[in-house]
Amino acid sequence: MTNTQGGPRKQVHLAAHFPGVNNTTVWSDPRSGSHIEFESFRRFAQIAEGAKFDFLFLAEGLRLREQNGKIYDLDVVGRPDTFGVLTALAAVTQRIGLTGTINSTFNEPYDVARQFATLDHLSGGRAAWNVVTSWDAFTGENFRRGGFLAQDERYGRARSFLSAAAELFDSWNGDEIVADKETGTFLRHGSPGEFSVHDDHFDIEGHFNVPRSPQGRPVIFQAGDSDEGREFAASTADAIFTRHGTLDAGQAFYRDVKRRLAQYGRRHDELLVLPAATFILGDTEAEAQEYAAHVRRQQVSGQTAIKFAEQLWNRDLSSYDPDGPLPSVDPLVGENTIAKGRASVRMNADPVAVANEWRELAEARGLSLRDVVVEKTARQNFIGTAETVATTIDEYVQADASDGFILVPHITPDGLGEFADKVVPILQERGVFRAEYQGTTLRDHLGLTTPAARTRARAGSGAAS
Ligand SMILES: Cc1cc2nc3c(=O)[nH]c(=O)nc-3n(C[C@H](O)[C@H](O)[C@H](O)COP(=O)(O)O)c2cc1C
């Protein structure tokens, strides 16, 4: 079997995104459960593991979002700590990878490395870290230093942070502990975990207190789209989490990031591209389309439509009718002050141009404000029968639009079940998705090598006194 370029068929990687804090999650659907009780996480993880998915993914937001000066509560509000959730999940799963999004701006390398190395131990080598830099000073206000780094300085800190964490992960060779009860010798070498990092961002040294973990280092993800973010990923990450989930956008993004690898002496297969993707299944194409339209309107209520429009217009539009026309006033250009703590705010680089596009669409098709928001913010990537969705996913992967997908169901926690039951078996039959886990670590599932341990003689090596 070959792909569209005549090469061997690629294996599809699949992961499960526990729905985050945005309007993809339809919390008001009668089938939706808690987004915070452990039972939800357990069910979600076990459905994904039953389907032999590569990993489970948690996004993170460090401050409750606000709009018009009030907590934004049209979507899910609140989420528990990533390490607490993933560590608990390690105990009720055996093989599935556990990926946590952890910010490099507001944390410290020693703490984060200790938590990931611990998760890697407790899960038997299934930890992954999605390194994000966060986007705003508003989030930073929750932390000791306040919003202390401007956007363009955050990748500088992220680089130093990751390199410091790598130094910590690699500070143990893996052979230091002998624990010989006969001779009373615990350590082979006298000074494990020694590290020293002195650069523009960190001035730390000492001994790391977590022995080398099963994967050596957690798998490293990057999520960020700027040129700088892409360079950061090409130089250091094992995988990228992206929003470019359509065929054309995916192919362009894939080409771009893979092209960047060579200058860092890295091979094409050392960085996986994994877009987020939603799905809607039906017994027929027509049924799937009809259900997709229903879900879109569940995701964009009248109130939600006004809030989305406010984010673009950067003004209070609460007096507008969502079933009426778009505002005739122009968006306020400049710093977006209406919505705080949301990534989508940054996507509106040219709000006046986007508003004009929205108006043209409304006029051409006679759409209301809500209709336009439904149309413009729809996030369903794959809509169809199980057969057509499996075929499309396979085609996208073979056509290098991605190496697989991180699936985001709209129902928590059971929304993944239908995909697991209906789409996964088709991909397995076609030989593009595993029927059983082949290895035990996340690196095994993703086809990534384990970084070599640092084998160097340390100062003071020899039996411990
Ligand atoms: C697909 C995607 C998912 C992201 N998820 C998160 C997240 O869960 N938490 C977070 O703090 N930042 C998240 N980010 C923000 C990035 O970490 C980054 O700060 C932001 O995109 C700015 O970087 P950029 O200019 O390179 O895009 C995400 C970004 C992308 C593109």
The ligand as an ORCA input file, in Angstrom:
! r2SCAN-3c Opt
* xyz 0 1
  C      -3.325     25.090     18.587
  C      -2.903     25.946     19.730
  C      -3.263     25.574     21.018
  C      -2.865     26.340     22.112
  N      -3.221     25.939     23.357
  C      -2.854     26.679     24.419
  C      -3.222     26.309     25.739
  O      -3.897     25.310     25.972
  N      -2.819     27.086     26.769
  C      -2.068     28.215     26.582
  O      -1.706     28.865     27.547
  N      -1.703     28.585     25.331
  C      -2.084     27.869     24.268
  N      -1.726     28.268     23.005
  C      -0.990     29.567     22.856
  C       0.456     29.379     22.544
  O       1.181     28.820     23.567
  C       1.145     30.701     22.267
  O       1.343     31.384     23.427
  C       0.389     31.617     21.411
  O      -0.108     30.927     20.324
  C       1.319     32.722     20.968
  O       2.351     32.193     20.265
  P       2.430     32.381     18.710
  O       2.524     33.842     18.539
  O       3.650     31.613     18.289
  O       1.178     31.793     18.140
  C      -2.114     27.516     21.909
  C      -1.759     27.875     20.609
  C      -2.140     27.124     19.528
  C      -1.743     27.554     18.148
*
